[in-house]
Amino acid sequence: MSKKKTQVISNRAAAHGQWELAATHALQSAARRTRSHPGWKREKLEASIREFGILDPLTVSGENVIVDGHLRHEIALALGFRSLPVIRIEHLNDAELRAHAIAANKLPAVANYDLGALRIELEEIKAELPRLDLTQTGFTIGEIDRISGHHLAGLYDDLDQPDEPLPTAAATAKQGDIYAGTVRPNAPRVRSSDLGRGACPENASRPALSATSTRRLTSSASS
């Protein structure tokens, strides 16, 4: 008889952080940051903040140490924001906060897109806000074109998948090989030592003309 497992959930799972406004300069970066951001991402996020503001609160500890939202904080400082929306987490200890920081950065990265729903969303947004730059959504112009169907969006369902390297065949040419004309499969090689016999692969097996034979051919051509 199998025993039924009971799932135990900590009472702290029902806890939630407190939303508030915090002075931008009072927030401190974490001692160790496990994620870096390329320049293009910073540019996209800055353009989004300029257009919409900071709508996603930063997560901070009770001591004003940033748990999630370092890049938003850096951009806010550069743009002169005096205060930022934050969610203050005080029911987790230091190790739990650090674990949450990793999860907050990793979990959104494993999401997939429903390309059909995404295409409709982008089309409706563009219809209602024709002046809005859709690259502020985080997608590039090429990705938006592919999603909207201009470049066979159905063939591009791998926006979240890394590009796989193309298979490469082993090289068969050797130093000194010379190919004349169009290279055909299994065509005989012509080496530099065979140049006196003619440059064509078909002539590679023929003996070279002697000086006497050359003079005879020249005389016949002249007459």
Phi, psi and chi 1 to 4 in degrees:
 res  aa     phi    psi   chi1   chi2   chi3   chi4
   1 MET       -  122.2 -177.5  176.2  179.1      -
   2 SER   -79.6  143.2   60.7      -      -      -
   3 LYS   -87.3  136.2  -65.6 -177.6  179.3 -179.9
   4 LYS   -80.4  126.5 -175.5  178.3  179.6  179.7
   5 LYS   -83.2  134.5  -65.9 -177.1  178.4  179.6
   6 THR  -104.6  131.9   56.8      -      -      -
   7 GLN   -85.4  122.0 -173.4  177.8    7.0      -
   8 VAL   -99.0  124.0  179.2      -      -      -
   9 ILE  -114.4  130.9  -58.6  177.3      -      -
  10 SER   -64.4  145.7  169.8      -      -      -
  11 ASN   -61.0  -23.1  -68.6  -27.9      -      -
  12 ARG   -72.8  -13.4  -65.9 -173.2  -54.7  166.3
  13 ALA   -63.9  -24.1      -      -      -      -
  14 ALA   -86.7   -6.4      -      -      -      -
  15 ALA   -74.3  153.9      -      -      -      -
  16 HIS  -143.1  153.7   56.3   84.0      -      -
  17 GLY   -76.6  162.3      -      -      -      -
  18 GLN   -97.3  127.5  -59.7  -63.7  -37.2      -
  19 TRP   -84.9  136.2 -173.8   96.2      -      -
  20 GLU  -160.6  172.5   60.9 -174.3   77.0      -
  21 LEU   -99.7  136.5  -75.9  175.2      -      -
  22 ALA  -127.6  146.7      -      -      -      -
  23 ALA   -63.9  132.1      -      -      -      -
  24 THR   -58.9  -44.9  -54.6      -      -      -
  25 HIS   -72.7  -13.6  -70.6  -81.7      -      -
  26 ALA   -83.4  -14.6      -      -      -      -
  27 LEU   -81.3  141.2  -57.5  178.9      -      -
  28 GLN  -117.1  144.3  -51.9  169.3   37.9      -
  29 SER   -74.0  152.7  -63.2      -      -      -
  30 ALA   -67.4  155.1      -      -      -      -
  31 ALA   -64.1  -31.6      -      -      -      -
  32 ARG  -136.0  125.5 -177.1 -175.3  -60.8  114.6
  33 ARG  -107.3  125.0  -64.0  173.7   58.8  175.8
  34 THR   -93.0   -4.6   58.9      -      -      -
  35 ARG  -131.2  136.1 -170.6  175.5 -175.5 -177.2
  36 SER  -112.4  160.7   59.7      -      -      -
  37 HIS  -126.5  130.8  -57.6  -78.0      -      -
  38 PRO   -69.6  162.1   25.7  -33.7      -      -
  39 GLY   -58.9  -38.4      -      -      -      -
  40 TRP   -64.5  -33.9   62.6  -95.4      -      -
  41 LYS   -69.6  -39.4 -179.7  176.2 -179.1  179.9
  42 ARG   -61.1  -41.6 -177.6 -171.5 -179.5   94.7
  43 GLU   -63.0  -42.7  -67.1  174.2   -0.7      -
  44 LYS   -65.6  -42.6  -74.3 -178.6  176.1  -67.0
  45 LEU   -67.4  -38.4 -177.9   56.5      -      -
  46 GLU   -63.6  -42.0 -179.2  174.1  -21.4      -
  47 ALA   -62.8  -38.3      -      -      -      -
  48 SER   -66.4  -41.4  176.0      -      -      -
  49 ILE   -66.9  -38.4  -69.1  175.6      -      -
  50 ARG   -62.4  -36.2  -73.3  179.7 -179.2  -86.3
  51 GLU   -81.4  -45.4  179.4   70.9   22.3      -
  52 PHE  -111.0  -16.0  -52.6  116.3      -      -
  53 GLY    85.8 -177.1      -      -      -      -
  54 ILE   -95.6  102.0  -63.7 -177.8      -      -
  55 LEU   -99.1  -15.5  -54.2  178.9      -      -
  56 ASP  -101.1  109.0 -172.4   13.0      -      -
  57 PRO   -62.0  148.2  -20.3   32.3      -      -
  58 LEU   -77.0  152.9  -74.5   68.3      -      -
  59 THR  -102.4  127.6  -55.2      -      -      -
  60 VAL  -132.8  160.4  -59.7      -      -      -
  61 SER   -84.9  178.2   69.3      -      -      -
  62 GLY   -65.9  -18.0      -      -      -      -
  63 GLU  -100.0   18.2  -69.5   73.7   31.0      -
  64 ASN    67.9   22.3  -81.1  -21.7      -      -
  65 VAL   -88.5  130.3  176.4      -      -      -
  66 ILE   -70.4  127.5  -60.8  173.4      -      -
  67 VAL   -96.4  -45.1  178.1      -      -      -
  68 ASP  -142.6  126.8  177.7   46.2      -      -
  69 GLY   123.4   26.1      -      -      -      -
  70 HIS   -61.7  -43.3  -73.8   88.5      -      -
  71 LEU   -67.4  -40.2 -174.4   56.4      -      -
  72 ARG   -60.9  -38.2  -81.4  167.7  -77.7  164.6
  73 HIS   -66.1  -43.5  179.1 -114.0      -      -
  74 GLU   -61.9  -43.3  -68.9  177.0    2.0      -
  75 ILE   -67.5  -38.8  -65.9  173.5      -      -
  76 ALA   -62.2  -40.0      -      -      -      -
  77 LEU   -62.8  -43.6  -74.8  172.9      -      -
  78 ALA   -66.1  -32.2      -      -      -      -
  79 LEU   -89.1   -3.9  -63.7  179.6      -      -
  80 GLY    85.0   24.9      -      -      -      -
  81 PHE   -68.0  130.5  -79.5   60.3      -      -
  82 ARG   -86.0  -30.1  -65.9 -176.0  177.3 -179.6
  83 SER  -141.8  157.6   60.5      -      -      -
  84 LEU  -136.1  148.0  -68.0  173.4      -      -
  85 PRO   -74.9  132.8   26.7  -33.5      -      -
  86 VAL  -135.8  155.5  -58.7      -      -      -
  87 ILE  -112.5  117.8  -65.4  178.5      -      -
  88 ARG   -91.9  123.3 -168.1  174.5  -58.8  -80.2
  89 ILE  -104.4  116.8  -53.4  -64.5      -      -
  90 GLU  -123.0   -1.3  -63.2 -176.7  -50.1      -
  91 HIS   -99.7    3.2   65.8  -75.4      -      -
  92 LEU  -112.7  145.6  -59.6  179.3      -      -
  93 ASN   -82.9 -179.7   60.7   35.6      -      -
  94 ASP   -60.5  -46.7 -179.0   68.0      -      -
  95 ALA   -63.6  -38.8      -      -      -      -
  96 GLU   -68.0  -37.6  -69.8  170.4  -30.2      -
  97 LEU   -64.0  -40.2  -77.5  173.0      -      -
  98 ARG   -66.8  -37.2  -73.1  153.2   57.6 -167.9
  99 ALA   -65.8  -40.1      -      -      -      -
 100 HIS   -64.9  -36.2  170.0   70.3      -      -
 101 ALA   -61.5  -41.7      -      -      -      -
 102 ILE   -65.7  -44.6  -64.2  174.7      -      -
 103 ALA   -63.2  -39.4      -      -      -      -
 104 ALA   -63.4  -29.9      -      -      -      -
 105 ASN   -87.3  -32.6  -76.8  -77.8      -      -
 106 LYS   -83.6  -44.9  176.4   61.2  177.7  175.8
 107 LEU   -59.4  -42.7  -66.9  178.7      -      -
 108 PRO   -63.6  -23.3  -23.2   35.1      -      -
 109 ALA   -75.5  -15.2      -      -      -      -
 110 VAL   -97.2    8.2  -60.7      -      -      -
 111 ALA   -78.3  151.0      -      -      -      -
 112 ASN  -112.0  159.9  -66.8  -40.4      -      -
 113 TYR  -106.8  141.2  -73.2   98.6      -      -
 114 ASP   -86.8  101.8 -178.8  -30.4      -      -
 115 LEU   -63.0  -32.8  -67.6 -175.9      -      -
 116 GLY   -65.3  -47.8      -      -      -      -
 117 ALA   -66.5  -37.9      -      -      -      -
 118 LEU   -65.2  -39.9 -177.4   59.2      -      -
 119 ARG   -62.2  -43.5  176.0 -178.6   58.1   80.7
 120 ILE   -64.3  -42.2  -65.2  173.9      -      -
 121 GLU   -58.8  -48.1  -79.3  -69.7  -70.7      -
 122 LEU   -64.5  -40.0  -67.8  174.7      -      -
 123 GLU   -65.8  -42.0  -70.5  176.5   -9.1      -
 124 GLU   -68.7  -40.6  -69.3 -177.8   -7.6      -
 125 ILE   -62.2  -43.5  -67.4  171.1      -      -
 126 LYS   -64.5  -35.9 -170.7   63.9  176.3  177.5
 127 ALA   -67.6  -38.9      -      -      -      -
 128 GLU   -82.7  -30.1  -64.5 -177.5   22.4      -
 129 LEU  -128.5   74.3  -61.9  173.4      -      -
 130 PRO   -63.1  -22.4   20.6  -31.3      -      -
 131 ARG   -87.3   -7.5  -65.1 -175.3  179.7 -179.2
 132 LEU   -74.0  132.8  177.8   65.7      -      -
 133 ASP   -79.8  109.8 -178.1    2.1      -      -
 134 LEU   -68.0  -13.5  -72.1 -178.6      -      -
 135 THR   -67.9  -13.0   59.8      -      -      -
 136 GLN   -71.5   -8.5  -67.1 -179.5    2.1      -
 137 THR   -78.7   -9.8   61.0      -      -      -
 138 GLY   105.9  -13.9      -      -      -      -
 139 PHE   -89.1  147.9  -70.9   97.6      -      -
 140 THR   -80.2  168.1   65.2      -      -      -
 141 ILE   -60.9  -41.8  -66.1  176.8      -      -
 142 GLY   -62.5  -41.1      -      -      -      -
 143 GLU   -66.3  -39.9  -71.4  171.9  -24.8      -
 144 ILE   -64.5  -40.9  -66.8  172.5      -      -
 145 ASP   -62.0  -42.1  -76.6  -16.9      -      -
 146 ARG   -65.7  -41.3  -75.2  157.4   50.7 -177.0
 147 ILE   -66.1  -40.3  -66.3  167.6      -      -
 148 SER   -75.5   -7.9   62.5      -      -      -
 149 GLY   102.6   -1.2      -      -      -      -
 150 HIS   -67.2  -23.4  -65.1  -43.5      -      -
 151 HIS  -129.7   49.0  -66.0  -71.6      -      -
 152 LEU    54.8   66.8  -58.6  177.6      -      -
 153 ALA   -58.7  -27.5      -      -      -      -
 154 GLY   -63.0  -22.1      -      -      -      -
 155 LEU   -87.4   -5.1  -60.4  178.9      -      -
 156 TYR  -119.0   71.4  -64.4   92.9      -      -
 157 ASP  -103.1   24.7   56.1   -4.1      -      -
 158 ASP  -122.2   36.1   58.1  -13.6      -      -
 159 LEU   -62.8  -24.4  -66.8  178.4      -      -
 160 ASP   -99.2    0.7  -62.9  -57.9      -      -
 161 GLN  -101.4  139.1  -57.6  -62.2  -34.2      -
 162 PRO   -68.3  147.1   24.6  -33.3      -      -
 163 ASP   -65.6  134.6  -65.8  -25.5      -      -
 164 GLU   -92.5  138.2  -63.3 -177.9   -1.1      -
 165 PRO   -66.2  142.5   23.7  -33.1      -      -
 166 LEU   -70.7  143.5  -63.8  175.6      -      -
 167 PRO   -66.9  140.6   23.8  -33.2      -      -
 168 THR  -115.6  137.3   56.3      -      -      -
 169 ALA   -85.8  150.5      -      -      -      -
 170 ALA   -68.2  138.6      -      -      -      -
 171 ALA   -69.3  136.9      -      -      -      -
 172 THR  -112.1  -16.7   57.8      -      -      -
 173 ALA   -72.8  148.7      -      -      -      -
 174 LYS  -121.8  156.8  -61.6  179.3 -179.7  179.4
 175 GLN   -60.9  129.9 -174.3  174.1    2.8      -
 176 GLY   103.1  -13.3      -      -      -      -
 177 ASP   -72.5  138.7  -69.1   -7.2      -      -
 178 ILE  -128.2  126.6  -61.4  176.6      -      -
 179 TYR  -111.4  129.1  -66.2   91.6      -      -
 180 ALA  -103.0  134.6      -      -      -      -
 181 GLY    69.5 -150.7      -      -      -      -
 182 THR   -77.9  130.8  -57.2      -      -      -
 183 VAL   -78.7  124.3  178.6      -      -      -
 184 ARG  -106.6  152.7  -60.9 -171.3  -59.4  -84.3
 185 PRO   -57.6  136.4  -22.1   32.6      -      -
 186 ASN    61.5   22.6  -58.4  -38.1      -      -
 187 ALA   -68.3  140.0      -      -      -      -
 188 PRO   -64.8  143.1   23.2  -33.3      -      -
 189 ARG   -80.1  147.6  -66.3 -168.3 -180.0   94.6
 190 VAL  -116.8  116.8 -179.0      -      -      -
 191 ARG   -94.8  164.3  -57.4 -174.6 -176.2  -81.3
 192 SER   -59.3  -27.0   56.5      -      -      -
 193 SER   -74.0  -13.9   58.1      -      -      -
 194 ASP   -96.6    1.9  -62.1  -32.0      -      -
 195 LEU   -62.8  -28.6  -69.3  179.0      -      -
 196 GLY   -69.3  -13.8      -      -      -      -
 197 ARG   -97.1    3.6  -57.4  172.7 -174.3  170.6
 198 GLY   112.1  151.6      -      -      -      -
 199 ALA   -85.9  -14.3      -      -      -      -
 200 CYS   -80.7  142.8  -63.9      -      -      -
 201 PRO   -60.1  -34.1  -24.4   33.1      -      -
 202 GLU   -64.4  -25.7  -68.2   78.7    0.8      -
 203 ASN   -90.5    0.1  -62.5  -28.4      -      -
 204 ALA   -65.5  -29.3      -      -      -      -
 205 SER   -91.2   -4.3   59.1      -      -      -
 206 ARG   -83.1  146.2  -61.0  177.6 -176.0  176.0
 207 PRO   -69.3  148.5   25.1  -34.6      -      -
 208 ALA   -71.6  146.8      -      -      -      -
 209 LEU   -72.2  136.9  -65.3  176.5      -      -
 210 SER   -78.8  169.6   62.9      -      -      -
 211 ALA   -64.6  -36.4      -      -      -      -
 212 THR   -65.8  -43.6  -55.7      -      -      -
 213 SER   -63.6  -36.4  -60.1      -      -      -
 214 THR   -64.4  -41.2  -57.0      -      -      -
 215 ARG   -65.9  -36.1  -75.6 -164.5  -62.9  -88.7
 216 ARG   -66.4  -41.5  -70.9  174.5 -178.3  172.6
 217 LEU   -64.7  -36.3  -71.1  174.6      -      -
 218 THR   -67.1  -42.1  -56.3      -      -      -
 219 SER   -64.9  -41.2  -59.8      -      -      -
 220 SER   -63.9  -39.5  -61.4      -      -      -
 221 ALA   -66.9  -35.3      -      -      -      -
 222 SER   -70.3  -35.9  -58.6      -      -      -
 223 SER   -79.7      -   59.8      -      -      -
